[in-house]
Amino acid sequence: MNGADTAFVLISAALVMVMTPGLAFFYGGMVRVKSALNMLMMSFVSLGIVSVLWVLYGYSLAFGSDNGGVIGNFDHIGLKGIDVTTLTDGKEGIPVFAFVFFQLMFAVLTPALMSGALADRVKFSAWALFIALWVTFVYFPVAHWVWAEGGWLFELEVIDFAGGTAVHINAGIGALAAVLVIGKRIGFRKDAMRPHSLPLVMLGAALLWFGWFGFNAGSALAADGTAATMALNTQVATGAAMLGWLAYERVRHGAFTTLGAASGAVAGLVAITPSGAHVNAMGAILIGLAAGALCSWAVSLKFKLGYDDSLDVVGVHLVGGVVGTLLVGVLAIDGVGGASQLGKQAVGAFSVMAFSFVVSWLLARLVQATVGFRAAEDDEVAGLDQAFHAETAYDSSAAGGSAARGTAPVHGAAGSETGKQTRKVDA
Amino acid sequence: MKLITAVIKPHRLEEVKEALQAFGVQGLTVTEASGYGRQRGHTEVYRGAEYTVDLVPKVRIEVLAEDEDAEQLIEVVVKASRTGKIGDGKVWSLPVDTAVRVRTGERGPDAL
């Protein structure tokens, strides 16, 4: 076992974990106050659901022995057959548990990415069910295609170093399919739906940026030169993408916006994910600039085409993922680039798009037809925080003096005859 | 008696307060307000989507004054709140029937 590599992968996995709450804040700040907690929860709950499913059967389906290039098997259900002495093959020599843990974080993040597209209008329980179905029927198979030995895109030598195809294109197109089933928010294009807290958005983007070093560099599965290249390129491309987005905005709208800086950074992180191990720092700058400007342009498509991708998951993750996945065919410096690689990259990107779109659409329809995906109109208008979580994000009456006073909980009364009662606070 | 109401830019509040104190005004009421005049509001941009925000933040100041002081008081408020830029606000006055000091029950000019 290689201790340095193992330590690196474990730390990287912990960094990737931070991306999911980071994403929750990134999205949470962009929605209106009345549904801010629901937005946080839609991402956060993925840490619960997917972590469990990953151990139960997810790892086995994604990385178990291949069946026809499309899916793993059930040999490692409940992580059967793996113990503390089991090491990955080849040069890595890290415990399989470290790899399982690292890949778990990817499986958690990917469905959470889609939540931004459905902001403010779906039932929380239905969303939880959708996550469970989606990772099972979309993410685990696609992860197998791209990363598992025997997976058909892996064998085709499609480059997806850290998840441009399996994570970002997959989530972006899945979000689009779900949005088409769910429909638009009430008031889309009529009401102002401004972000309620840009500082939260910036905090979330910063956490994503930080965690992404684990996401990208950790994908080397070794503390080596590839990891170092990836870490450096991640930083450079992200910086360039932020500048690309800001420049586009300044020309088109006359201001350098905070939301633009945060969004541009995320677009750059997405774009460098598949490609960063195969380009030099100059290539990373080009990829970043292209992703920043293109994604900034792409987010306006929803108004032209009329779909309500609330927080631009399609514009940022799908478009950013495609930019990075294709550009590696053009900008690779280690002999893997060229026309034939570009063709392979396109096959990878578009086959995942087609598969994910169709299955995601079917799953969303299934949820819609059975438990109902869309929240009740009253709940949507009043805000989902109260409807599904019995909470509010901000209590402006807490400072005192407000008429909006609640009743005090009865402490320590469980089991007593009066345990169910609450009493009024004395005025 | 007159009620003088001024809707002004929030950052001029300190100057107006100081000017009123210097004039000898004993009390005033300040409320956060929002609104627009001829300049309308402003535009915000979020990922290319432009939102027109009509109502801009203002401060509303109310002062009760005796009839003979009213004109001069209006001048004091106008001078202290003016920046010369668009959106400086408005000042107006209304006749007041009566005023009562709650603690003592005094009425009219004695209540000011």
Interface residues (C-beta under 8 A of the other chain):
Chain A: A192 R194 P195 E249 R252 H253 G254 A255 T257 L259 G260 S263 S296 V299 S300 F303 D312 G315
Chain B: E44 V45 Y46 R47 G48 A49 E50 Y51 V53
